Amino acid sequence: MRYEIKKGDTLSGIAKKFKTSWNQLARDNKIMNPDKIRAGNSIIVPEMERPSTLEAQVAVAKQRPPIKQAAIQRSKEDLTRPPKEKGINFSLFPQAQAMPKKTTSYKVKKGDTFNAIAKRNDMTPDQLAELNKGIKNRGKINLGQEIKLKDDRGFFGKTSDYLFGEDEPVKKSIMSKPEKRNEPIVPTNVRQLVYDVFGGEETITEKDLKTSEIKALQSAVKSAQKRGSSAIEYKDYGTQREGESQYTDVGAAGSNKSILSKLGDSSYSMKTLIGQGGITKNEKGETIILDSYNFNNAVDGSFWDYLKDARGAGTSLYAQARTIGKHFGSSEGEGSPIAINLGII
């Protein structure tokens, strides 16, 4: 089908909308410079079916493989609110869509223990205790006693704090030692590729990033907001040289020397981990990046198909990494959700 380019469109943005890659669009339409597309021109894009109603979107979301961490999933009531009410259009992020509400409370049955109840409801004992402050002794719960399973906002325990903000800051003694952050050594983009290939699906949060990567992401958000955009584009990471295309270092054309020199670049790590991510804010005014880690060109081919593509990728390290992701990584609707709380910017 054909798509008419609108003012403000980018090739990567159009590719994401139609679930393909900008490289593929450039090849199909013989576009020599991906940065130069003109409003009013039309290009060939893949045919795709889109749910026309909210109920259809919810139905599609429920058919996707379940996500292990429910922290970024919202109730159906929240999903039906106008997007402007929360400043979040969750229909853009399938991994953040609705899940059925759990029971608000539970009556203790014979043989129950406090820890077992917590585990059955995807909570830690401490999270359950936070919601049931009246229980002083976890080892003594009575038959028929009601245990609260969710807070008044509808989120379970404290698992959503990184996305929606903590209600009550933890009070610490002035004599307590400051907590040391375990700083990862390997860049997050490399770690996540390996994790994804081996089937990992846990949510990527700010806790997974290096401090320098968080700062790089904050800088990219500021660049996007300066443009008046609610989504980060590749150019916002600023890893390309002046006069170069924003896609130069995220395509097969990039030299291995250039790629290797950027392995320690936190902005490049975020560019190849998130790429184009949605920007929103929670009720506390903290900036949240929402996206999902997967490969939009993923296939269910054989190992021989992989070898064929690997040969075609040549000596380009970036192309080889993308080929591995294409054949062994997560496809659309799978993989790790991304929900990174950058704090107040």
Secondary structure, 3 states (H helix, E strand, C coil): CEEECCCCCCHHHHHHHCCCCHHHHHHHCCCCCCCCCCCCCEEECCCCCCCCCHHHHHHHHHHCCCCCCHHHCCCHHHHCCCHHHHCCCHHHCHHHCCCCCCCCEEECCCCCCHHHHHHHCCCCHHHHHHHCCCCCCCCCCCCCCEEECCCCCCCCCCCCHHHHCCCCCCCCCCCCCCCCCCCCCCCHHHHHHHHHHCCCCCCECHHHCCHHHHHHHHHHHHHHHHCCCCECCHHHHCCCCCCCCCCHHHCCCCCHHHHHHCCCCHHHHHHHHCCCCEEEECCCCCEEEEEEECCCCCCCCCHHHHHHHHHHHCCCHHHHHHHHHHHHCCCCCCCEEEEEECCCC
